Amino acid sequence: MMFDNISRDLKRFAGGGGMASMIKTCLISHSFHLVAVYRMGVVLSKVPLIGLLFRVMIEYFIRVVYASDISLRSKIGPGLIIMHPHDIVIGSSVVIGENCKILNGVTFGNKDTESDINQQPLIGSGVVVGTGAKILGGLVIGDNVRVGANSVVTKDVPSNVVVAGVPAKVILK
C-alpha cells in the first residue's frame, strides 16, 4: 500500500516525464521527499509497540526540516503533490482524497481551538488548494474544487467549483 501510494505520488510529481524525470524527482525534489516521509511515517507509526515513538519522531522531523505540521494520523489519498512544502498544517482527523495539490502556507484544521471537539475537514479528490488558504472546521470540500490563494473556507463547498475570498464564496461554477 505504501509503495503504491508513493509510486502514484511520484508519477504525478514527475508529470509523466518518464524514468529520467522520476529519478530526478527522487533525488532532488524536497517537495516529493516530504510526501515520501509522510507515507513512510504512516506505515512506521503502525508498528506494534514502537509505532507511537516512530510517529512522534517523524512528525518532529517534518516540523524541523520542512517547517510544516502534518499529522501521521491524517488520511491522505495517493497522487498527492505538495508544492513548496513550507508552512503546511494538516490536522490529525483530516481526510484528503486522491490526486490533490497543496501549495505552501495551507492549513487544514479546527475552526474552534478552544473546543474539545475535534472537527477537521474532509477534502475530496482532484482538489487544488492555493497558497495561504485556510480550510477550517468539520466541513466537506467536494471533488475537483479549486480554492483560491489566501481564502478562508469555513462552510461546505460543492464539487466542481472555484472558491475564493474571506470568507470563501463560489466565484465560478
N, C-alpha and C positions, 0 to 999 in steps of 0.2 A: 504494500500500500504506500509506504513512504517513498519507495523508488518510483512508483507510478506517478505520484504527485510531483516529485522533484523533476521527473522526466517531462511531464506536461508543463511545469513552470519553465524549465529550460527551453523547451521548444517555443514558448511564447516570447521569452526574453530574446532568443536568437532570431526571431522573426522569420523563421523558415529559410534561413540563410545557409543551411547545410552543416556538415560536420565542422568545417573551419570556424564558422560563426559560433557553434556550440562550444567548441574548445576555447575560443577567445572569451566567451561569456563565463565559462567555468573558471578561467584563470584570472580575469581582471575585473569582472563586474561585481562591485561591492553591493549593488542592489540585489543581484542574484544570490550572493553569499548570505545576505540577511534572510532571504526566503528559505534557503537551504538549511541554515542554522535553526530557523523556526521548525522546519519539517523534522529535522533530526531530533530536536529538543522534545517535540511532541511524542516521538517514539520512545526516547530515553526516559521521559517522565512517567511512562507506564511500566517501567521495570519494577518488579516486586521488591519491596523493602527499601531500595535506594532511589526510587523514582522521584520522590519529593526532593531529595538532595540534588539530583540532576536538574529538576525543574527550577529550583532556586538559583543554582549556579548558572544555568543557561539564560534565564531571564535577566540575571545580573549582568552577564556578558553582553547581552543585547543592549541593556541600558548604558553600559560604559562605552562600548565600541561604536554603537550606532546612535546613541543619544535618543533612543526610542524605548517605549514601554509596551511590549507586546506579550500578553499572557499566553502561555502554552496551553491553557485550558480553553482558549477560544477555538472555534471550529472554522477553518478556512479551507475552502474547496481548491481543487487543483487549477493550474493555469494562472496563478496569482502573479501580478507584476507590481512591485513597489518601486516607483521611480524616485530617485534621490532619497534614500532611506534615512531620513533625519527627522526627528520630532514626530514620529508616528506613535499614536496611542491606540491600542486595541485591548479593550477590557476582557475580563475572564469569561463573560457569558455571551460575547459577540459571536454571531454566526455569519459567515461571508460565503456566498455561492461561488460557482466556478467562473474562471476567466475574467476576474475583476482586476482593475488597475487603480492603484492608490498613489497619489502624489505626496510630496512632503508636507509636514505640518498638519496632518489629518488626525482627528480624534473620533473614535467610536467609543462611547461610554455612557455613564449615567447622567441623567439630567439633574437629579437632586442628590448632591453628595452628602446631605445631612440625613437622608432616609436610610433605614436599614434594609430596604427592599432594593435588590439588585435588578434594575431594569435597563437592559442594554439592547442595541439594535440588531435586527435581522436584515441582512443585506442580500438581495437577490443575485442572480448570475448576470455577467456581462455589464456590471456597473463600473463607471469611471467616476472617481471622486477627486475633484480638483484641489489644488494647493490650499492649505489652511482651512479646509471645510471641517465643520464640527457636526457630527450626527449623534444626537443625544437622546437617551430615553429608550423605553421599550417599544420602539416603533418598527415598522416594516418598510423597507425600500424595495420596490418591485424590480423585476428584471430589466436590463438594458436601460437603466436610468443614468443620466449624466448630472452630476452635482457640481455646480459652478464653484470657482475658487472663492474662498472666504465665506461661503454660505453657512448658515446655521440652520440645520434641519431638526425640527422638534415634533413633526407630525408625519404620519404615514405618507408615502409617495407611491402613486400607481406606476405600473410598468410603462416603459417606452416613452418617457418624458424627459425634459430638461428642467431642472430646478435651480434657482439662484436667489440670492438675497439674504437679508437678515430681517425677519425670519424668512426662510426659503419658501418660494412660491413657484408654481409651474409657470415657466415662461415659453415653453414650446412643447406642443403635443405631436 
